[in-house]
Amino acid sequence: MFSNTEEFKTGFSKKLAALTGTNIEDASYNDIYTTIGSMVREYISSNWMDTNHQYRKDNVKQVYYFSLEFLLGRLMGSNLLNMGIYDICEQGLKELGVSLEEMEEHEPDAGLGNGGLGRLAACFLDSLASLNLPGHGCGIRYKYGLFEQKIVSGYQVELPDHWLKEGNVWEIRRSDKAVEIHFGGHVTMEQVQGRLKFNHYAYETVVAVPYDMPIIGYENSTVNTLRLWSAESIVKDLDSHSISTHDQRKIIEYKRQTEAISEFLYPDDSHIEGRRLRLKQQYFLVSAGIQSVLRSYKKNYDSVFELPNRVCIHVNDTHPVLAIPELMRILLDEENLSWDEAWDITTKTISYTNHTTLSEALETWPVDLMKSLLPRVYMIIEEINRRFTQVVWEQYQGNWEMLRNLSIINDNTVRMANLAIVGSYSVNGVAQVHTDILKKREMKDFYQMFPTKFNNKTNGITHRRWLLRANPQLASLVTESIGEDWIAEPSQLIGIKQYLSDASFQQKVQDIKRSNKLILADIIKEQSGIIIDPNTVFDVHIKRLHAYKRQVLNILHIMDLYNRIKEDSTFETSPRTFIFGAKAAPSYYFAKKVIKLINTVANIVNNDSSIRGLIKVVFLENYRVSLAEKIIPASDVSEQISTASKEASGTGNMKFMMNGAVTLGTLDGANIEIAEEVGDDNIFIFGLTPNEVLNYYKYGGYSSWDMYNTFPRVRRVMEELISGEIVAQAGELRDIYNSLLSDNDEYFVLKDFTPYVDAQLKVSQAYKNQKKWTEMAIMNIAHSGKFSSDRTIAEYASEIWKIKPVIK
Ligand SMILES: *Cc1c(COP(=O)(O)O)cnc(C)c1O
């Protein structure tokens, strides 16, 4: 294609003219973007075909990562980077008078996920391809991604995210590979040649059409596939003459209901949403995915018995766990295997990642709903449960409690986590502490029964997007200092430790941080009109809004700090800019009140000239991947303050560390492993431990009123919530007040308040010693290699999936 800027410019101008009929002077950003996108697609198409061809030719085992969410973000920059042509494109466009960076700003995020779970899936795809591993994604092509957030008078307003409005250059529609999905209907049984045969009839058919997106490995020739399914009806056109009005209405209704399946991503993070449409989405993905996996498998193999040696289906959380009964259904009803044969294949093919121990997030479905929507699949789940509980009963004679805990169906609900554990060969948690809690507490009985199924795979992030792409200046400094081997082997980042006390290296690290802070300050000024000072500490709390993530703890500390500054004109602190970004699920009432509280406090603090510019508070609207890429490189302090035991891993924490921000956090999720890597001197840890929290839940003994009565500063900020001092309507924030006091503060905000204030004081003091602070930042970057998703994926590949890199 092109190996220098001249070739790029020639190819580009030709392509632009052919595609849009314009020249560079008249081209819109979208024209330019589409042109480069299709050049990239052409360029990689032979690698894409070759990759598939080689996987097939070499009969390699392949993994399919099933996930209801892929939070990809923007793709142009990372694709150009991985192809090794970012610099050529940038220079070529510059010579044509176009800024690549500005053009990238016009690309909508592919926001097909809520938060960490979806972003993890995206990082994993990048690592699979970059490590030459045969692994693909399987998901839903939602017409609308996670809603776009606007803040109006301090409140969240949700707008639909129509990300496909201008088309999607990265996808290829494959109508030839469409499959049918069946919902509803009835099942009959008959004896055929001594075998029970099940007939599913009177069902409704939905067509699943795949759209394939290339997943480009970093400077290798691997191109894997992310296959996203779109739901379509089988009725093509309505011939209004030959159909009655009644039938027309029914057809229109059927079309509407069918297309609704891939219309919206459920904007709900870690709260189970008990809706029929969501269950339809799950089965739609799983059935389409498995049919397509089996079809491709069968091109190479006559017998299904080889399946576990050639295919692994990984389910990301319980959302795609219907893969288990669906694979059973196909093996039983279509391949005519016996139950034992089908079960043996299924349980050797499917592996499962658990993402939470929050009980409200553990997925369950009413039996009646599942039975009516998926009658045959439900029969299979029932049979799995019948056989499984029989084994439990034999193994744990008369232990009713064990039976009740382990049963897949209980109290007229199907427990998806139980189904996942019983029907898979591997169950992994996402950070050491999370896996330990699963083994010792939440899934203790399952662990006793299947000790070897359980294992840990601490999450990771792709350092290509989150360092190389998001922070090019820091990446260049690292490469200048230790060479470029760290890009292929991120553990080599440790090499920069030799410059820990090198004054010139420190200066460069500081300059880069400052430069990133200036860029962010411009964005903030443009978005909110707020002017922030790059000399202040950028203290950042960005993630989904959830009670357990404790944005409330952060804002209560800000209120307290503000009080102290107002009361004492000699009060000293390192000047701070507190930056928030968070979407609340539209139905999550409490979370929305917290957004209002943050914006209200921001409004007061930012307009009070008496506080000597010591604090500013910014709430950035519409937090998403592309915004995270700008905020994180500019951050000094990374707020990771979830209630200990609640954040399974976190991945935001890793992105910050890799960009030289220092963590202020609880002993939760991967924060614990970050602390182990950087050492206690290079992180600020405070608050209850996971065991302390879990023991409070188990044995009681916590009273938030005690905190209120013991600590005057706690009482002061609590009173401010309801006094009318900060919001005009005194009742507006009473729900936050009540949850912290009358409802006894489920997430231990008031318990951790005083330790948090102390930790914040230490942060403030530490920042005053810039040399020391910079050393902390360097230590964080140097030790971030462990948290590359390349390490995580290498562990999944060798320990769970048993797949190997494909050498070309
Ligand atoms: C990384 C990321 C997350 C996850 O952040 P946590 O702090 O781990 O909850 C959520 N949303 C976006 C856009 C991200 O990039």
The ligand as a Gaussian input file, in Angstrom:
#p B3LYP/6-31G(d) Opt

LIG

0 1
 C      -11.601000       1.709000      32.168000
 C      -12.962000       2.246000      32.016000
 C      -13.947000       1.918000      32.952000
 C      -13.672000       1.071000      34.177000
 O      -13.234000       1.918000      35.209000
 P      -13.205000       1.439000      36.742000
 O      -12.547000       2.583000      37.427000
 O      -12.358000       0.206000      36.767000
 O      -14.593000       1.219000      37.154000
 C      -15.216000       2.441000      32.788000
 N      -15.512000       3.248000      31.750000
 C      -14.588000       3.594000      30.840000
 C      -14.973000       4.501000      29.728000
 C      -13.283000       3.108000      30.933000
 O      -12.376000       3.454000      30.010000

